[in-house]
Amino acid sequence: MSAKEMIKSLMVISVLGVATGAQAAGFALIEQSGSSMGNAYAGAAAIAEDASTIFFNPAGMTYILGTQVVGVLHLIKPSAEFNNQGSEAANAGRPLGDEGPDLGGLAFVPNFYYKRDLTDNVKFGLGLTAPFGLKTEYDAKWVGRFQADKSEVKTININPSLAFKVNDQLSLGFGVSAMRAEATLTRAVNFGPFGEGTVEVKGDDWGFGYNLGAIYQATVDSRIGIAYRSKLSQHLDGGVKFQHPAGLSAPLVAATPSGGGTADLTLPESFSVSAFSRLDNQWDVMADVTWTRWSQFKALAVYRDSGALLSNTPENWDNTLRYSLGVSYRYNDPLKLRAGLAYDQEAISNEFRTARTPGNDRKWLSLGASYQVTSASKLDIGYSHLFIRDAKIDDDQTAVSATAPFNNGRLRGDFKGRVDILSLQLTHNF
């Protein structure tokens, strides 16, 4: 397969693909470049090595000559196992259940970027990315089935951008985003002596936002980049579908009808400060700090079309910081080697963690290499292993009332997790 054919294939994957298995705080996905993966995304808003800068800092397009396309595919293998530590069964004689399977499954995140010159100082770019994604799925008999079964968020973001070279030191960039989000949430429902059913909530929507960036060339060999991505507000519109056990009484069937439903979801803004410096003809160093405003995510409320509240899960997430350091070494003209470290804070505290998002703080160890295959084509490969701190959970849903006599039990224990990511990127200049 030629370079052009491979780029076309990766573009199709980017348009049709979905993101599963969030690997940054909350359910954000930082996997938007294959070249930066090897540096743990250190300096991503300042490196401007290829057109993937469209996502991290569109001002970086002024450092790229001519027309360029970039296709990326990230293969992600998460692993998470629940360790039960005193969970309580739901009432009305429902069995406790087992600890459930490993949540890990091979997933992929594709990216595609296109960049061209409009004038010597004005550049245009287009990015197709998946900035957010999540997938956790248990089995039907696990101990926390009344809290969560399947949770899936899929996104595709269309991000046209412009960059302007103000002078030899300062470049500015601006982009707009149109993002489609689809969400699916399922869980078991306790119908007491009648048995167990299920409920599925689905919704989708388009949200719109923007991103800004600037790069300042402090010296011939060093530059600083800043970048901001705005929040995106999603009004997910879809449906609620119940499956009832056989023989369920008519009043309980009437109380749990299927129908339309909505949920509002605000995806957070972020701000990054990056630095890049070329020490000599062989060594580059880079660093990055990124802040994400997850504190806007206070609760996940699902409403029926009638306006009646179906469910309301407190979230109360925290703002997060991500720190990264990286280094690159030019082994020879075609080959560059990369390494990086990162510390990625989790937005979810022990108090509010749920089985739908069982993550915790992550430490990244990353390696990568870049090889100039031809004068026009470059291949990047990156690998990261994420060490995830054990995530404790104590989700108490044992309360009952006259209108809700059947509870969901209490899920208590911890999740032990890790993630492996392999990234492949092809960059082609025309």
C-alpha positions, 0 to 999 in steps of 0.5 A, a space after each residue: 500500500 502506498 503512502 497516499 493510499 494509507 492516508 486515505 484509509 486512515 481518513 476513512 477510519 477517522 470519520 467512521 471510527 469511535 473512541 472507547 476507553 478514556 485514558 486521561 482524566 474523566 473521559 477525555 482522550 489525549 490520544 490525538 497524535 502518534 508522534 507526541 505519544 512517544 514523548 507522553 504528550 510533553 510540549 504538545 502545544 509547542 513542538 509543532 512537528 506535524 499537522 497534529 498540532 491542529 488539535 493541540 495548538 493550531 498556531 503551530 501550523 506556521 512551522 509546517 511548510 506546504 501541504 501535509 496530511 497525517 493519519 493516526 491509529 491508536 490501539 488501546 488495551 485497558 485492564 480493570 478488575 474489581 475486588 469486592 470488599 464488603 458489598 451489600 446485596 440489593 433488598 428483596 432477596 436479590 443475589 449479591 453476584 460475582 466480582 465481574 470480568 476484566 473490563 479491558 477490551 482492545 479499542 481504537 482511537 483514530 485521528 486525521 489532519 490536513 494542512 495547507 498554505 493559503 499564503 506565506 503567513 496564513 495556514 489552513 488546517 482540518 482535524 478529525 478527532 475523538 476528544 472524549 470517549 468511554 466504555 466500561 461493560 460488565 456482565 449480567 450477574 456482577 455484584 454492581 449490576 444495579 449501579 452499572 452495566 454498560 457505559 459508552 460515550 463516543 465522539 467525533 470532532 470536526 475542527 477547521 483551523 487557521 494560523 497566522 504568522 504575525 512576525 518571526 517570533 509570534 504565531 497565532 491560531 484559531 479553530 472552531 469545533 463541531 462535535 457529535 456525541 453519542 451516549 449509552 447507559 445500561 444497568 439492571 433494575 431491581 423489581 423485588 420478588 418479581 426478579 430483575 429487569 434492565 434499563 437502557 438510556 441512549 442519546 446523541 447531540 451536536 455541540 459547538 466550541 472553539 480553540 485558540 493558541 499562540 506560539 512565541 519563539 523566545 530564541 532560535 532554539 526555544 519556544 513556548 506555546 499556550 492553547 485553550 479549548 472551550 467547553 462544549 455543551 451537549 443536550 443529549 436527546 434519545 430514549 429510555 427503554 425498560 425490559 421487565 421480568 415475566 409476570 411483573 405486576 401491572 402497577 410496576 410496569 406502568 411505573 417504568 414505561 419506555 419512552 423519550 429522554 434527555 440529559 445535559 452534558 457539559 464537556 470541559 474546557 482546557 488550558 495548556 502551557 508547553 515549552 520546547 527547546 533544541 539543546 543541540 543537533 541531537 537532543 530536544 527537551 519538552 514539557 507541558 502542564 494542562 489544566 482541565 475544568 471538570 468541576 462543571 460536571 456536578 451531576 448526571 441527570 436523565 429526564 423523561 420527555 414529560 419533564 419527570 426526573 428518571 435518575 440523578 447521579 451526583 458526580 462533583 468532579 474536580 478540576 485536574 492538572 496533567 504534567 509531562 516531560 519528554 526528550 527526543 534524540 536524533 540517532 541519525 538523519 532518518 531516525 529520531 528516538 523519543 521518551 516521556 513521563 507524565 502524571 495525570 490527575 483523576 477528576 473523580 474522588 473516592 467519595 463520588 466514584 461510580 462503577 461507570 467511571 472507575 479510574 484514578 490518577 495515572 503515571 505514564 511511561 512512554 517510548 517512541 521512534 520516528 523514521 523518515 521513510 522517504 523524502 515525503 513520508 515519515 512513520 511514527 510509532 509510540 508506546 505508553 504504559 499507564 500505571 493506575 492507582 487503585 480506585 476505591 469505591 463505596 456507592 451506597 444505594 440501599 435507601 428505600 422509600 414508599 415510592 421506591 421500595 426496592 434498592 440497588 444495594 451497596 457496591 464497596 471495594 476497589 478497582 485495580 487497573 492499567 493501560 497499554 497504548 500503541 500508536 501508529 502515525 503516517 505523515 505525508 507531504 505533498 
